[in-house]
Amino acid sequence: MSGEQITNNSIETQTLEGELHSLKNSSKKKRVDINDLLNKVRSAQKKEKMESTIFFGLVAAVIVVTGIIVSI
């Protein structure tokens, strides 16, 4: 075996060991916090409400501007 192959094998081994270690740690962190989920849902609803309000405002502005132009 050449030195390059040994180096590549050791790097691959270290990478696989690191991935295995991270998988073990992530399995411990698999708990789901209900408060985090609720906060995500609330923020998504807030964003959706803001988008709806902006869309409604733009539609209302277009109607008002069109009414002003037609009345002139």
CNS distance restraints for C-alpha pairs under 8 A (distance, minus, plus):
assign (resid   1 and name CA) (resid   5 and name CA) 6.43 0.50 0.50
assign (resid   1 and name CA) (resid   6 and name CA) 6.95 0.50 0.50
assign (resid   2 and name CA) (resid   6 and name CA) 6.54 0.50 0.50
assign (resid   3 and name CA) (resid   7 and name CA) 6.16 0.50 0.50
assign (resid   4 and name CA) (resid   8 and name CA) 6.13 0.50 0.50
assign (resid   5 and name CA) (resid   9 and name CA) 6.04 0.50 0.50
assign (resid   6 and name CA) (resid  10 and name CA) 6.11 0.50 0.50
assign (resid   7 and name CA) (resid  11 and name CA) 6.13 0.50 0.50
assign (resid   8 and name CA) (resid  12 and name CA) 6.13 0.50 0.50
assign (resid   9 and name CA) (resid  13 and name CA) 6.05 0.50 0.50
assign (resid  10 and name CA) (resid  14 and name CA) 6.10 0.50 0.50
assign (resid  11 and name CA) (resid  15 and name CA) 6.11 0.50 0.50
assign (resid  12 and name CA) (resid  16 and name CA) 6.09 0.50 0.50
assign (resid  13 and name CA) (resid  17 and name CA) 6.04 0.50 0.50
assign (resid  14 and name CA) (resid  18 and name CA) 6.06 0.50 0.50
assign (resid  15 and name CA) (resid  19 and name CA) 6.21 0.50 0.50
assign (resid  16 and name CA) (resid  20 and name CA) 6.09 0.50 0.50
assign (resid  17 and name CA) (resid  21 and name CA) 6.09 0.50 0.50
assign (resid  18 and name CA) (resid  22 and name CA) 6.15 0.50 0.50
assign (resid  19 and name CA) (resid  23 and name CA) 6.11 0.50 0.50
assign (resid  20 and name CA) (resid  24 and name CA) 6.25 0.50 0.50
assign (resid  21 and name CA) (resid  25 and name CA) 6.30 0.50 0.50
assign (resid  22 and name CA) (resid  26 and name CA) 6.00 0.50 0.50
assign (resid  23 and name CA) (resid  27 and name CA) 6.15 0.50 0.50
assign (resid  24 and name CA) (resid  28 and name CA) 6.83 0.50 0.50
assign (resid  25 and name CA) (resid  29 and name CA) 6.72 0.50 0.50
assign (resid  26 and name CA) (resid  30 and name CA) 6.45 0.50 0.50
assign (resid  32 and name CA) (resid  36 and name CA) 7.90 0.50 0.50
assign (resid  32 and name CA) (resid  37 and name CA) 7.93 0.50 0.50
assign (resid  33 and name CA) (resid  37 and name CA) 6.63 0.50 0.50
assign (resid  34 and name CA) (resid  38 and name CA) 6.12 0.50 0.50
assign (resid  35 and name CA) (resid  39 and name CA) 6.06 0.50 0.50
assign (resid  36 and name CA) (resid  40 and name CA) 6.25 0.50 0.50
assign (resid  37 and name CA) (resid  41 and name CA) 6.31 0.50 0.50
assign (resid  38 and name CA) (resid  42 and name CA) 6.06 0.50 0.50
assign (resid  39 and name CA) (resid  43 and name CA) 6.05 0.50 0.50
assign (resid  40 and name CA) (resid  44 and name CA) 6.14 0.50 0.50
assign (resid  41 and name CA) (resid  45 and name CA) 6.15 0.50 0.50
assign (resid  42 and name CA) (resid  46 and name CA) 6.05 0.50 0.50
assign (resid  43 and name CA) (resid  47 and name CA) 6.09 0.50 0.50
assign (resid  44 and name CA) (resid  48 and name CA) 6.14 0.50 0.50
assign (resid  45 and name CA) (resid  49 and name CA) 6.06 0.50 0.50
assign (resid  46 and name CA) (resid  50 and name CA) 6.18 0.50 0.50
assign (resid  47 and name CA) (resid  51 and name CA) 6.22 0.50 0.50
assign (resid  48 and name CA) (resid  52 and name CA) 6.21 0.50 0.50
assign (resid  49 and name CA) (resid  53 and name CA) 6.16 0.50 0.50
assign (resid  50 and name CA) (resid  54 and name CA) 6.18 0.50 0.50
assign (resid  51 and name CA) (resid  55 and name CA) 6.12 0.50 0.50
assign (resid  52 and name CA) (resid  56 and name CA) 6.07 0.50 0.50
assign (resid  53 and name CA) (resid  57 and name CA) 6.10 0.50 0.50
assign (resid  54 and name CA) (resid  58 and name CA) 6.20 0.50 0.50
assign (resid  55 and name CA) (resid  59 and name CA) 6.23 0.50 0.50
assign (resid  56 and name CA) (resid  60 and name CA) 6.10 0.50 0.50
assign (resid  57 and name CA) (resid  61 and name CA) 6.07 0.50 0.50
assign (resid  58 and name CA) (resid  62 and name CA) 6.19 0.50 0.50
assign (resid  59 and name CA) (resid  63 and name CA) 6.28 0.50 0.50
assign (resid  60 and name CA) (resid  64 and name CA) 6.19 0.50 0.50
assign (resid  61 and name CA) (resid  65 and name CA) 6.07 0.50 0.50
assign (resid  62 and name CA) (resid  66 and name CA) 5.97 0.50 0.50
assign (resid  63 and name CA) (resid  67 and name CA) 6.05 0.50 0.50
assign (resid  64 and name CA) (resid  68 and name CA) 6.19 0.50 0.50
assign (resid  65 and name CA) (resid  69 and name CA) 6.18 0.50 0.50
assign (resid  66 and name CA) (resid  70 and name CA) 6.09 0.50 0.50
assign (resid  67 and name CA) (resid  71 and name CA) 6.10 0.50 0.50
assign (resid  68 and name CA) (resid  72 and name CA) 6.49 0.50 0.50
